[in-house]
Every structure is written in C-alpha cells, then in structure tokens.
Amino acid sequence: MKYNNLLIETANNMVQKGKGILAADESNPTCGKRFDSIGVESSFENRNEYRDMLFSAEGIEKYISGVIMFDETFRQTTTCDQKINFPEYLSSKGIIPGIKVDTGAKDLAGFKNEKITEGLDGLRERLVEYFNLGARFAKWRAVINIDDTLPSLGAIEANTHALARYAALCQENGIVPIVEPEVLMDGSHDINRCYEVSCQTLDILFDQLSRLNVMLEGIVLKPNMIISGLSCSNQASIDEVSNLTVKCFKEHVPDKVAGIAFLSGGQSSDIATEHLNAMNKNHSDLKWNLSFSYGRALQHNALNAWSGKNREDGQKKLMERAKNNSLATMGKF
Ligand code: 13P
C-alpha cells in the first residue's frame, strides 16, 4: 500500500515510550458542558483560547506525542501575535496533529439503549482534506453499553464493522486510525463482566479489521481498561485492574498492533495514572507499549485552574498530569 511506511512510522511515534496522546477533541456541546462547570461561556473565542493555553504549555512535547482535535480547533490558530494554524504549530513542536472524524454516537435502530457511531459518508474526501491540512492520525470512538442483558451481538458487530471501515479509509489516505471500542464504565456490573464484554468486543473487532484488510502495524488501539462499573459496590484494586487488563490484551489483541493508548473514561485523574503505572511496572513482557490517550484525566485540573483567565496555572496543571502519565508509561510513577 502507498502509505505503509508512513503509517508504521506515525503509529510508532504516537506510542513511543515516555509519551502519550492528549485528547482535546471535545465536540462543541461537550466543551460547553466542561466550560459550564467553570462558569465560562463556550464561545468560538474561548474554545480557541483554552486550546491555545493547552497546546502552548512550555515543554509539553516532552510528554505528549500527539494531540486529537475537533474540526473547529483544527482550523483555529494560536492566539499570540503570530497566528499559526494549530496543526502547523503542533508539528513545529514535534507533536503529531490528529483529528476526530466520527460524527457521534446515535441510537442504533432496532436496539434499545445501544448506540452506533456515525460518520462514514463522505469520509474519504474529508480525510484527503485533513491530510493536506497536516493530520497524520484520526480518531473514531464506538461505545458499548453494559447492563444485565447488553451489549447485544448486533451492536458489537455494527460498531466494530464501522470502526474497520473507518480504519481502512484512514490507511488508504496516509492517516493512522486510532481504533476506539469503548466499553463504558457506567453501571453496577463487576470487573469480571467488564472483562468478559471487553474480550468479546476485541475478538469481533480484530475479526472485522482483518476482513477489511486493515494493516495492524499501522493502527493504535484506544481501549477502556478492565475496571468495575462506576456504581458497583465492589471496586477492584489497582493490581486487579492492571492484571486483568493486561490479561485481556495479551489474549485478545494481536502482537502486530503498533501500540495501545488507553482512554480514561471517567476515572479520576490520579487513578487513571496509577492503573497505567501498575500495568507497566508489573508486566515487562508485553508486545506493545501501553500508553495513554486521555481527555478528562489530563485536562480536569488544568481546566479548573485556567477558569477562563489563568493561563499559567492551567499550563502548570497540565504539565504535572502529562509528566505523571509519562512516568506511568515506564512504570516509574
Ligand atoms: P477520556 O479520557 O476523557 O475518556 O477521553 C478520551 C477520549 O478521547 C474519548 O473518546
């Protein structure tokens, strides 16, 4: 394939030891919810200023290999005198620009309480444009709900099929697909149920990726960790989470995959770091680097410290989190 070497190089850079990905691709409605929590209006200018605060934190490139952006941000510029497009600005710091290309999870027709992620129509043309604007990786998030009877096989198949079609289109156009099948942590299920559903989802996902000729050396997997449901009365320990997560991936993720970058999924910032650290500390025999692609767990403290005006405080908090997670990718936190 035309872009094989580029894809492999980009994917390896994204998951290099000591670095991870900053997920700053909140859609405008999600960004609105985050800004509501600090009493800041979610205007075009404020979103631009917030992203500028994050991306221009001095030295962030020591810990961050790539940034995922939303379409609006991808077309915005730095807010200093020199207005530089964000993709170009990040590239100049050695950070790979990434773009969220799914258009969100909608109700899956025929299935109660299950979602299907949309965005395939016109995707090839959008990817060509994003590549020309500097994107070298993309993200598509599928959500899988757990309850007493869910997920259905139909929902897992539909979502993983869409992920595979997205991934193939990305690779055709020189863009590394972040493949994100998120098994949600909402619910009262225990860790074993999360393990069972995550293993099943990964099996079906890799079957779909293989059927659609996706090159595994040129993808980054962005999964959930194997954890207890948020409202489960028996919360698994750090070691249980780390051991069961590693077991799940060893048994259900092919060695060829370039790397794994976890989502934080609603875990607290501290716990998300501790889980990643324990995995890397206690398991040295892994085929892939285990890294992070956190949104909330990297930004939460920075957003609160910034509160619409305190740039330096926000940047300091972001740097603390990024550094701790960088150490966690080496099991040295
Ligand atoms: P969280 O780390 O907040 O789950 O966000 C990561 C992400 O990109 C979800 O798609």
Residues whose N, C-alpha, C, O or C-beta is under 5 A from the ligand:
A	BS01	13P	A23 R141 L263 S264 G265 G266 S293 Y294 G295 R296 A297
